[in-house]
Amino acid sequence: MSTRIAKTFENLRSGKLLGPTPDMKYMVTGGTGRFCRGCDDLIADFDKAYHVRAMRGGDFSLHLACAEAWIRFRREQHDIG
């Protein structure tokens, strides 16, 4: 498992990163120059990223790989619960 994905799962489990909820809106954008809320690494200009707008927790960005882990985490929680 890549370090970014592992770090994203760690941040989700610890509560530092909120899991996706139905009220969140997201879109794929170009690199934002912001830090990824999933892995805490910089999202470079040449990277693609998810920009997420959340009612709680404000706006944040995720690398595409971190966004996939973020969505997968939600699916796993749904399957478990």
N, C-alpha and C positions, 0 to 999 in steps of 0.2 A: 504494500500500500504506500502510495506516495506520501511524503512528509506533509504536503499541503492538505491532503485529504484527512490524514490522521489528526492533524492539528485542528481542522474544522470539526471533526467528530468530538474531539476533546473539548473544544469551546462550546459545542452544543450540549454535551453531557453536563458540563459545569454550570451552564446557564449564562455564560458570557455572551453567547449568541442565541437569539430566539429562533426556534424552529419556524418553518413557514406556516402561515395561517391563511384562511380564506380571504381575509381583508387586505392582505399584502398584494401589492401590484409590483411587477418587475418586468424589465426589458433588457435586452442585450444591447450594450453600447461599446464604444471603443474604450481604450485605456483611459482611466480617469485621473491618474496621478495620485489617487487616494490609496489608503491602506485597505487591504481586504479584511473584512470583519471575520472571515472564516479562519484564515491562516496567519493573519497579521503581517503578511508581506506586502510590499508595494505593488500596485497594479500598474505596470509600465504602459507607456503610450502605445506600444505595439500589441499589447494584450487585448483580448476581448473580455468583457466583464458583464456581469449581471448588476444592474442598478435596481435596488429594492426600495420601495416606499412603503413603510409600515405605519399603521395608525399608532401603535405603541412602539417605541424604540427608534423612531425617526427614520431617516434615509441611511442606507449603507450600500456598499459595493462588495462584490464577491468575484474572484476569478471564476472562469467557467467550470474548472474542475471542482472548486470549492462549492459552487452552486449545485453541481450534480450531487455532491455529498450531502449538502443541506436538504435537497429534495428527497434523497434516498433516506435520510434520517427520519423525515416525516412519515414516509411510507412504512419504515420499520416500526415506528411507534404506533402507527395505525394498525399494523398487522398484529402487534403484540397486545394492544389494548382491546 
